[in-house]
Amino acid sequence: MTALHELGAAELQAAYAAGALSPVEVAHAVIAQVRRWEPHIHATYAFDPEGALALARASESRWRAGQALSALDGVPVTLKENIATRGVPMPLGTAASVLQPAAEDAPPAARLREAGAVFISKTTMPDYGMLSSGLSSFHALTRNPWDLALNPGGSSAGAAAAAAAGYGPLHLGTDIGGSIRLPAAWCGVVGFKPSAGRVPIKPPYLGRVAGPITRSVRDAALLMEVLSRPDWRDATSLPPQAFEWQDIERDPSTWLRGLRIGLLLDAGWGMALDPEVAAAVQAAARALQAAGAAVEPLAAFSTDEMAQGIDRFWRLRSWLDISALPPERRARVLPFIRDWVAPAAGCSAAELFAGYSQFAALRDAAVAACQPFDFVLSPVAPVAGFAAEWAMPSNDPAKAMAHIGYTLPFNMSEQPALSIDCGATAAGLQTALPIGLQIIGRRHDDLGVLRLARAWEQLRPPSRPWPQPPG
């Protein structure tokens, strides 16, 4: 039998409705799994077993009374620590923060609380979310459950590690340049970056989205049904639409016929693509083609000038924030981050404007390149893993953007994009490492991306067993 902590959200909802399981039983099982794994991977922040059990008991009462709030009532969830939950301080991954309890839930947390979800814990992130890593000056080093010598990626580091380790079915991350999809790829789980504005968020920022990290596409769709509900506090959010989020099942042998899919293997800049990653993505494309899709090469459309301009803008923004801190707090910021922002001290207004203009240049290039296709496939990351102690795959502040060539464009273009496991490397230090396939849709076609991801789930070879805690 499947262990309770490994059941999907849809399975839990059905079991609760039938009276076969209680949210309290499930919460106890998930809490026990967290305790087994946490000494090894350090994925959580503000882990709150008693608070979770109180929410689970309230949910149990609602199910018994036939008054469940939603399909997610009683389902365990974790939230990245930069998504405010009332009463919990939000360190933003850095020891430089002053810890003060959050006054209110951010929109994603508010929707989950309204739905009756059981908040198990917050999850870790690096300083200010500016690294693709589990390295932080505030949190203990977060490690990858597949291989403890390796990094889970980031900035939704703890969320992806928690999903792979079985801390319940639902995890919530944020993404501004790949921070949901990159750790999802390196941890072998599903990470969905919705269209910009699809999930209301506070504070909003150019390219920033919140989205699901789960073990299955179905669970990601269930979570989107709740997260996409409106919230007036995000003035950048899209008008609510009556999507049938759970309507993702399609027969691949018929639904794929006639779809035109682009295959992007050259990001145009950044790190070279590892041959094993390329081979896994190409194999996925061939499988979709064999099922009836038309797959065509897509040439690189983004440039190093775009990447460097955006990097320059982000460095200056972070340099201004860090420079405004009192000296004793500034010194607590992770040294890698301080080294990354340091060159921005001499940035001129003209350089800043030129950098900012590259956001629009990259957006327009991505939208134009994808327009001829129903969907685009690409790698998520150019490599399949890196050392746990590193800040990013290059581990070089001068090459901070080198690993996000496949993910960054689709934040700027506001397109939905999803990471899903498509294979594994030959054995690494301890085990074969997951490889992520990125599925990109046209702007606002979130449901289409979930449908193609679900089709791939049905076509791909059986997945490996999930990693288990040492000992």
C-alpha positions in Angstrom: 0.0 0.0 0.0 1.1 3.6 -0.7 2.3 5.3 2.5 0.0 8.1 3.7 2.6 10.8 3.2 3.0 9.8 -0.4 -0.7 10.0 -1.4 -1.6 12.6 -3.9 -4.1 15.4 -3.2 -6.8 13.9 -5.4 -6.4 10.5 -3.6 -6.6 12.2 -0.2 -9.7 14.1 -1.2 -11.5 10.9 -2.3 -10.4 9.1 0.9 -11.6 11.9 3.1 -15.0 12.0 1.3 -15.4 8.3 1.7 -14.4 8.4 5.4 -11.5 6.0 4.7 -8.9 8.4 6.0 -8.8 11.3 8.4 -6.8 14.5 7.8 -5.3 14.0 11.3 -3.9 10.6 10.3 -2.4 12.1 7.2 -0.9 15.0 9.1 0.7 12.7 11.6 2.2 10.7 8.7 3.6 13.7 7.0 5.0 15.1 10.2 6.8 11.8 10.8 8.2 11.9 7.3 9.5 15.4 7.8 11.2 14.4 11.0 12.9 11.4 9.3 14.3 13.5 6.5 15.0 16.9 8.0 18.3 16.1 9.7 19.6 15.3 6.3 18.1 17.9 3.9 17.0 20.9 6.0 14.1 21.8 3.7 11.8 23.5 6.3 11.5 26.8 8.1 9.0 27.4 10.9 8.0 23.7 11.0 4.8 23.7 13.1 3.5 20.2 13.9 1.1 21.4 16.6 -0.3 24.1 14.3 -0.7 21.5 11.5 -2.5 19.1 13.7 -4.9 21.8 14.9 -5.7 22.6 11.3 -6.1 18.9 10.5 -8.5 18.4 13.4 -10.7 21.3 12.2 -10.7 19.7 8.7 -11.6 16.3 10.1 -14.7 17.9 11.8 -15.7 19.5 8.6 -15.4 16.3 6.5 -17.5 14.4 9.2 -20.2 17.1 9.0 -20.2 17.1 5.2 -19.0 20.7 5.1 -15.6 20.4 3.5 -14.4 23.8 2.2 -12.8 22.5 -1.0 -11.1 19.5 -2.6 -7.9 20.6 -0.7 -9.6 20.6 2.7 -7.2 18.7 5.0 -4.5 18.2 2.4 -1.0 19.0 3.7 0.9 21.9 2.0 4.2 23.7 2.5 4.8 27.3 1.4 8.0 29.0 0.5 9.1 31.3 3.3 8.8 34.5 1.1 5.0 33.9 0.8 3.7 35.6 3.9 1.6 33.6 6.4 0.2 35.6 9.3 2.1 35.5 12.5 5.2 33.9 10.9 8.4 36.1 10.4 9.7 36.2 6.8 13.5 36.2 6.7 13.8 36.1 2.9 16.6 33.6 3.3 19.0 36.1 4.8 20.5 36.7 8.2 20.3 40.4 7.4 16.5 40.5 7.9 14.8 41.8 11.0 12.3 39.1 12.1 8.8 40.4 12.6 5.6 38.3 12.4 3.8 38.8 9.1 0.6 40.9 9.6 -1.5 38.9 7.1 -1.4 36.1 4.6 -0.2 36.8 1.1 -2.8 36.0 -1.6 -1.6 32.4 -2.2 -1.5 31.6 1.5 -4.9 33.2 1.9 -6.4 31.1 -0.8 -5.0 27.9 0.7 -6.2 28.8 4.2 -9.7 29.5 2.8 -9.6 26.1 1.2 -8.8 24.3 4.5 -5.4 23.1 3.5 -3.1 22.0 6.4 0.0 24.2 6.6 2.8 21.8 7.6 5.7 24.2 7.3 7.3 27.0 5.4 10.3 26.0 3.2 13.8 27.4 2.8 15.3 29.7 0.2 18.6 31.5 -0.4 19.3 35.2 0.4 16.6 37.3 -1.2 15.8 34.5 -3.6 18.7 35.6 -5.8 20.4 32.2 -6.1 19.5 29.0 -7.8 20.6 27.2 -4.6 19.8 25.9 -1.2 22.6 28.0 0.2 21.5 30.7 2.7 23.0 32.9 5.4 19.9 32.3 7.5 18.8 28.7 6.9 20.8 25.6 7.2 22.1 24.3 3.9 19.3 22.6 2.0 20.3 19.4 0.2 18.9 17.3 -2.6 17.1 14.1 -1.4 18.4 12.2 -4.5 22.0 12.8 -3.5 22.9 14.6 -0.3 26.2 15.8 -1.8 24.2 17.8 -4.3 22.1 21.0 -4.3 18.3 21.0 -4.8 18.5 24.2 -6.8 16.5 27.3 -6.0 15.4 29.7 -5.1 12.4 27.4 -4.1 15.0 25.1 -2.7 13.1 23.7 0.3 9.9 23.4 -1.6 11.4 21.1 -4.3 13.4 19.1 -1.8 10.3 18.7 0.3 8.3 17.4 -2.7 10.9 14.8 -3.6 11.2 13.8 0.1 7.5 13.2 0.5 6.5 16.1 2.8 2.9 15.7 1.6 1.6 16.3 -1.9 1.5 20.1 -2.3 4.3 22.7 -2.2 4.2 26.3 -3.2 7.2 28.2 -4.7 7.9 31.4 -6.5 9.7 32.1 -9.7 11.3 35.2 -11.3 13.9 33.6 -13.5 13.5 29.9 -13.0 13.1 29.5 -9.3 10.2 27.0 -9.5 11.4 25.0 -12.6 15.1 24.7 -11.8 14.8 23.1 -8.4 11.9 21.0 -9.7 14.1 19.7 -12.5 17.1 18.9 -10.2 14.7 17.2 -7.7 12.7 15.2 -10.3 9.3 16.7 -9.5 6.7 18.9 -11.4 7.2 22.6 -11.1 4.7 24.9 -12.8 5.3 28.6 -13.5 1.9 29.9 -14.5 1.3 32.8 -16.8 2.2 36.1 -15.1 -0.8 37.4 -13.2 -2.6 34.0 -13.1 -1.9 33.6 -9.4 -2.3 36.8 -7.4 0.8 37.6 -5.3 2.1 40.2 -2.9 4.3 42.0 -3.5 4.1 41.7 -7.3 7.2 42.3 -9.4 8.2 42.1 -13.0 8.3 38.4 -14.0 7.5 37.1 -10.5 4.9 34.4 -10.1 3.8 31.8 -7.5 3.1 28.3 -8.5 2.9 24.6 -7.6 5.7 22.1 -7.0 4.3 18.6 -6.8 5.0 15.0 -7.7 2.3 14.9 -10.3 0.7 17.1 -12.9 -2.8 16.3 -11.5 -1.8 17.7 -8.1 -0.4 20.8 -9.8 -3.7 21.3 -11.5 -5.7 20.8 -8.3 -3.5 23.4 -6.6 -4.0 25.9 -9.4 -7.7 25.7 -9.0 -7.3 27.3 -5.6 -4.3 29.6 -6.3 -5.8 31.2 -9.4 -8.8 32.7 -7.5 -8.8 36.6 -7.5 -7.3 38.9 -4.9 -7.6 42.6 -5.2 -4.2 43.2 -3.5 -2.3 42.3 -6.7 -3.1 45.0 -9.2 -1.1 43.2 -11.9 -3.2 40.0 -11.7 -5.2 38.7 -14.7 -9.0 38.8 -14.7 -10.3 35.5 -13.2 -11.3 32.9 -15.7 -13.5 29.9 -15.3 -10.8 27.3 -16.2 -11.7 23.7 -15.7 -8.3 23.0 -14.0 -9.0 19.3 -13.5 -9.8 18.8 -17.1 -6.3 17.7 -18.1 -6.8 14.1 -19.1 -6.3 13.6 -22.9 -5.6 10.4 -24.9 -2.1 11.1 -26.1 -2.6 8.9 -29.2 -5.3 11.2 -30.5 -4.8 14.6 -28.7 -1.2 15.0 -29.9 -2.0 14.6 -33.5 -1.6 17.8 -35.4 0.1 19.7 -32.5 3.0 21.7 -33.7 5.8 21.7 -31.1 9.1 23.6 -31.3 12.3 22.0 -29.8 14.7 24.6 -28.4 18.2 23.1 -27.6 20.3 26.2 -27.9 19.6 28.9 -25.4 21.7 31.4 -27.3 23.9 32.2 -24.3 25.1 30.8 -21.0 26.5 27.4 -20.0 26.9 24.7 -22.6 24.2 22.0 -22.6 25.3 18.7 -21.1 25.0 15.9 -23.6 23.1 13.7 -21.2 20.5 16.5 -20.6 20.3 17.1 -24.4 19.7 13.4 -25.1 16.9 13.1 -22.5 15.1 16.1 -23.9 15.5 14.8 -27.5 14.2 11.4 -26.4 11.1 13.1 -25.0 10.6 15.0 -28.2 10.8 11.8 -30.3 8.2 10.1 -28.0 5.8 13.0 -28.5 6.5 12.9 -32.3 5.9 9.2 -32.4 2.5 9.8 -30.7 1.5 12.2 -33.5 2.9 15.6 -32.7 4.9 17.5 -35.4 8.2 18.5 -33.7 10.4 21.1 -35.4 13.7 22.7 -34.3 13.5 26.2 -32.8 16.6 28.4 -33.2 18.0 30.4 -30.4 16.2 33.7 -29.9 17.8 35.3 -26.8 21.2 36.8 -26.6 24.0 37.4 -24.2 23.2 41.2 -24.5 19.7 40.5 -23.1 21.0 38.4 -20.3 23.7 40.9 -19.3 21.4 43.8 -19.4 18.9 42.1 -17.1 21.7 41.0 -14.8 22.9 44.5 -14.6 19.5 45.8 -13.6 19.0 43.1 -11.0 22.5 43.7 -9.5 21.8 47.4 -9.1 18.3 46.8 -7.6 19.9 44.4 -5.1 22.9 46.7 -4.5 20.6 49.6 -3.6 18.6 47.4 -1.2 21.7 46.0 0.5 23.5 49.3 0.6 20.6 50.8 2.5 21.1 48.3 5.3 23.0 49.3 8.5 26.6 48.1 8.2 26.1 45.3 10.8 23.2 43.9 8.9 24.8 44.3 5.5 27.7 42.2 6.7 25.3 39.3 7.4 24.3 39.0 3.7 25.8 35.9 2.0 29.2 36.9 0.7 28.4 35.5 -2.7 25.5 38.0 -3.0 27.6 40.9 -1.8 30.2 40.0 -4.5 27.5 39.7 -7.1 26.1 43.2 -6.5 29.4 45.0 -5.9 30.0 45.9 -9.6 26.6 47.8 -9.7 28.1 50.5 -7.5 29.5 52.2 -10.6 26.5 51.7 -12.8 25.5 54.9 -14.7 21.9 55.9 -15.5 22.5 55.2 -19.2 23.7 51.6 -18.4 20.7 51.1 -16.1 18.3 52.2 -18.8 20.0 50.0 -21.4 19.8 47.1 -19.0 16.1 47.7 -18.2 15.3 47.8 -21.9 16.5 44.2 -22.3 13.4 43.0 -20.3 11.2 44.1 -23.2 13.7 42.9 -25.8 13.7 39.4 -24.4 9.9 39.4 -23.9 9.3 40.3 -27.5 11.8 37.8 -28.8 10.4 34.9 -26.8 6.8 35.6 -27.8 7.7 36.0 -31.5 9.8 32.8 -31.5 7.1 30.7 -29.8 4.2 32.1 -31.9 4.3 29.5 -34.7 4.0 26.6 -32.3 1.3 25.3 -30.0 4.0 24.4 -27.5 7.8 24.5 -27.1 10.1 22.0 -25.5 13.5 22.7 -24.0 15.8 21.6 -21.2 15.1 23.3 -17.9 18.8 23.6 -16.9 21.9 23.0 -18.9 23.4 20.6 -16.3 21.9 17.9 -14.1 23.3 18.9 -10.8 26.0 20.7 -8.8 27.6 20.7 -5.4 25.4 21.3 -2.3 27.7 24.0 -1.0 27.7 26.0 -4.2 25.6 29.2 -4.8 24.7 28.1 -8.4 26.0 25.8 -11.1 28.8 28.2 -12.1 29.6 29.2 -8.5 30.9 32.4 -9.9 29.3 35.8 -9.3 30.5 37.0 -12.6 28.5 34.2 -14.3 25.4 34.5 -12.2 23.0 34.2 -15.2 24.8 31.4 -17.0 22.4 28.6 -16.0 19.0 30.3 -16.6 19.1 30.7 -20.4 16.2 28.2 -20.8 14.0 29.5 -18.0 14.4 33.3 -17.9 12.9 34.1 -21.3 9.5 32.8 -20.2 9.3 34.9 -17.1 9.9 37.9 -19.2 7.4 36.8 -21.9 4.8 36.0 -19.2 4.2 32.5 -20.8 3.3 29.5 -18.8 6.1 27.0 -18.4 6.5 23.7 -16.6 9.3 21.4 -15.5 8.7 17.6 -15.5 11.0 14.7 -15.1 12.2 13.2 -18.4 14.9 10.8 -17.5 18.1 10.5 -15.5 21.8 10.7 -15.9 24.2 7.8 -15.4 25.0 7.3 -11.7 26.3 10.4 -10.1 28.1 10.5 -6.7 25.4 8.3 -5.2 22.6 7.8 -7.7 21.4 8.8 -11.1 20.2 12.4 -11.2 16.8 13.6 -12.5 16.7 15.6 -15.8 13.9 18.1 -16.3 12.0 18.7 -19.5 10.5 22.2 -19.9 7.1 22.6 -21.6 6.2 26.1 -22.6 2.8 27.3 -23.9 1.5 30.5 -25.5 0.7 33.3 -23.2 -2.2 32.5 -20.9 -2.5 28.8 -22.2 -1.9 27.5 -18.7 -4.3 24.6 -19.1 -2.7 23.6 -22.4 0.7 23.3 -20.7 -0.8 21.1 -18.0 -2.5 18.9 -20.6 0.7 18.4 -22.6 2.6 17.6 -19.3 -0.1 15.1 -18.4 0.2 13.5 -21.8 4.0 13.2 -21.3 3.4 11.6 -17.9 1.4 8.9 -19.7 4.0 8.4 -22.5 7.2 8.4 -20.5 8.8 5.2 -19.0 7.8 4.3 -15.4 9.5 6.7 -12.9 12.0 5.5 -10.4 11.1 5.0 -6.8 11.3 8.2 -4.7 14.4 8.6 -2.6 14.2 7.4 1.0 15.8 8.9 4.1 19.2 7.5 5.1 19.2 4.8 7.7 
